[in-house]
Amino acid sequence: MKNKLFRATTKIEGTKEPFVDWFEAATLDGAKVLHDAEAKECGVPMDARRTVEYVECNPETLKPL
């Protein structure tokens, strides 16, 4: 299965700017697993203070599909 490109925009309560990360995965669930692993490594809170919006994007234009 070909990987898709997902943009994850993470907002954390108390911060001004969101964090934007890009993940290649076969499915949205796969992108969520990759994002959660990276967030934990970086010390991002994994509770209600964190909200994440995922969007599948065109790999050539980086624009949402």
N, C-alpha and C positions, 0 to 999 in steps of 0.2 A: 504494500500500500504506500502510495506517495505521501510524503509529509506535507502538511499545510503550515501556513505562517499565522501565528496568533500574537496579538498585542495585548499585554496585561497592564492595565493602569491601576496602580495601588495607591489608595488614599489612607493615610494614618491620622487618626484624631490628634490634633495638636501640631500638625505640620502644615506649612503653607502650600507647598507644591507636591503634586503626586509624583510617584516613581513610575516610569514607563520601561517595560522590559519586553523583549521579543523572544518567542519560543517557536521552534519547529517541532511539530508532532503530528502523528497520524489523525488524532482526534482532539477535541476540546478537553476531554478528560485527561488525556496524556499531557497536554499543555498545563493543565492545573496541577498535575503531579510535579512536573518540572518546576513550576513557579513556586509551589509550596516548599520544595526542597531548597531552592535558592533563598527564599525568604527566611527560612529557619537558619540557614548558614550565615545570613547577614544580620540576624538578630531582630528581624521584623516581628512585632507582636502577632500572634496567631489567634487573637480573640476578637471581640466585638469592636475594638478600636481600629481594625483593619477592614477595608472594603476593597474588593477587586472587581474590575470590569474587564471582561475578555471580549475580544473582537477578532474574527478571522479576517485576514487582510490579503490583498493581492501581493504576491512576492515581488512583482516587478514595480508596482507603483506605491506599495506600502499603504494604500488606501483601503478602508473597510469594504468588504464585499456586500 
